[in-house]
Amino acid sequence: MKYPKPLIYPYLCLLSLFFYSSPPSDLVHQACQKLAHTDPKLNYDFCVTSLESDPKSPTVSLEELGAISVMQTISNATYLQSYIFNLLEDIKFDPYSKACLKDCLELYSDAIDTLRVALDHFKTKHYSDAKQGFSSAMDASDTCEEGFMEKKGEASPLTKEDYKGLRTRVKYG
């Protein structure tokens, strides 16, 4: 199974803001349907489950739904940052894997900072600046995975956790 990349969702939700609007009651389903139709990396059921996991999602505007998506992404990246830190303490990884994990730790740390700034831009309707930040941050998971693939036979210990973390570790304030 190919797992979705967690750092693409805020960008997709942001883009959807400019394409259409609809009543809040069906917004999550309509947004996810449109996004899944336009991007093969996005699974409709996964999108719906992720966004509906926030109790506010049934009553929010499209902009607020985009903010929810970004907050989920920040939460997931923060979880992955902690997970990577714990993996670095594990002696079973060889030096190459540890170097990749250190790179991933830095990538996710940078992505979290970038997403927070982008969220501020998004909330203040500076969409161009927000889009730039989202675009930059969403590359973290791909770049991290690519580091492991540079060595033949090397597998990332993050791929499944990346997906699971996005689905199950969303926290709300």
C-alpha positions in Angstrom: 0.0 0.0 0.0 1.3 3.4 -0.9 0.9 5.7 2.1 -0.3 9.3 1.7 2.2 12.0 2.5 1.1 14.0 5.5 2.6 17.3 4.7 0.6 17.8 1.5 -2.8 18.2 3.1 -2.7 21.8 4.1 -1.5 22.8 0.7 -4.4 20.9 -1.0 -6.9 22.4 1.4 -5.5 25.9 0.7 -5.8 25.4 -3.0 -9.4 24.2 -2.7 -10.2 27.5 -1.0 -9.7 29.2 -4.4 -11.7 26.8 -6.5 -15.1 26.6 -4.8 -17.2 27.2 -1.8 -20.1 25.2 -0.4 -22.3 25.0 2.6 -20.6 23.8 5.8 -22.8 20.8 6.3 -21.3 18.9 3.4 -18.0 20.8 3.2 -15.6 18.1 4.4 -17.0 15.5 1.9 -17.2 17.9 -1.0 -13.7 19.2 -0.3 -12.2 15.7 0.0 -14.1 14.5 -3.1 -12.7 17.4 -5.1 -9.2 17.0 -3.8 -9.2 13.2 -4.3 -10.4 13.8 -7.8 -7.6 16.3 -8.6 -4.7 14.6 -6.8 -4.1 10.8 -7.0 -2.0 10.9 -3.8 -5.0 11.9 -1.8 -7.4 9.1 -0.7 -10.9 10.3 -0.2 -11.8 8.2 2.8 -8.5 9.1 4.5 -9.2 12.8 3.9 -12.7 12.6 5.3 -11.6 10.6 8.3 -8.8 13.0 9.0 -10.8 16.2 8.7 -13.9 14.8 10.5 -11.7 13.8 13.4 -11.9 17.4 14.5 -15.2 18.0 16.3 -15.4 21.5 14.8 -15.2 20.3 11.2 -19.0 20.0 10.6 -19.7 23.7 11.3 -16.6 25.5 9.9 -16.0 27.5 6.8 -13.6 26.3 4.0 -10.9 28.6 5.4 -11.3 27.2 8.9 -11.2 23.7 7.4 -7.9 24.6 5.8 -6.6 25.8 9.2 -7.7 22.5 10.8 -5.8 20.6 8.1 -2.7 22.7 8.8 -3.0 22.1 12.6 -3.3 18.4 12.0 -0.2 18.5 9.8 1.7 20.4 12.5 0.6 17.8 15.1 1.7 14.9 12.9 5.1 16.5 12.1 5.6 17.1 15.8 4.8 13.5 16.6 7.1 12.3 13.9 9.9 14.6 15.2 9.5 12.9 18.6 9.3 9.4 17.0 12.5 10.0 15.1 14.3 11.3 18.2 13.4 8.0 19.9 14.5 6.0 16.9 17.9 7.7 17.1 18.3 6.2 20.6 17.8 2.7 19.2 21.1 0.7 18.7 19.7 -1.5 15.9 20.2 1.2 13.3 23.4 1.3 11.3 25.3 4.6 10.8 23.7 5.2 7.4 20.2 4.8 8.8 21.1 7.1 11.7 22.4 9.7 9.4 19.1 9.5 7.4 17.1 9.8 10.6 19.1 12.9 11.7 18.4 14.4 8.3 14.7 13.6 8.7 14.7 15.1 12.2 16.0 18.3 10.8 13.6 18.3 7.9 10.6 17.8 10.2 11.8 20.5 12.6 12.1 22.9 9.7 8.7 21.9 8.4 7.0 22.5 11.7 8.5 26.0 11.9 7.6 26.7 8.3 4.0 25.4 8.8 3.5 27.6 11.9 4.5 30.7 9.9 2.4 29.6 6.9 -0.6 29.1 9.2 -0.2 32.7 10.5 -0.1 33.9 6.9 -3.1 31.8 6.1 -5.1 33.2 9.0 -4.3 36.7 8.0 -5.3 36.0 4.4 -1.8 36.3 3.0 -2.4 33.3 0.8 0.6 33.7 -1.5 3.0 33.7 1.5 1.0 30.8 3.0 1.1 28.8 -0.2 4.9 29.3 -0.4 5.3 28.0 3.1 3.0 25.0 2.6 4.9 24.1 -0.6 8.2 24.2 1.2 7.0 22.2 4.2 5.3 19.5 2.2 8.6 18.4 0.7 9.9 17.2 4.1 8.4 13.7 4.0 9.4 13.0 0.4 12.9 14.3 1.0 13.2 12.2 4.2 12.0 9.0 2.4 14.3 9.7 -0.6 17.3 9.8 1.8 16.7 6.2 2.7 16.2 5.1 -0.9 19.6 6.4 -1.9 21.2 3.2 -0.5 20.0 0.0 -2.2 18.0 -2.2 0.1 17.5 0.5 2.7 14.0 1.0 4.0 12.7 3.9 5.9 11.4 3.1 9.4 9.1 6.1 9.1 6.8 5.2 6.1 4.1 3.3 8.0 4.5 5.5 11.1 4.2 8.6 9.0 0.8 7.4 7.8 -0.4 6.0 11.1 0.7 9.2 12.9 -1.4 11.3 10.6 -4.4 9.2 11.2 -4.2 8.7 14.9 -2.1 11.3 16.6 -4.0 14.5 15.8 -4.5 16.6 18.9 -6.9 19.5 19.3 -6.8 22.5 21.7 
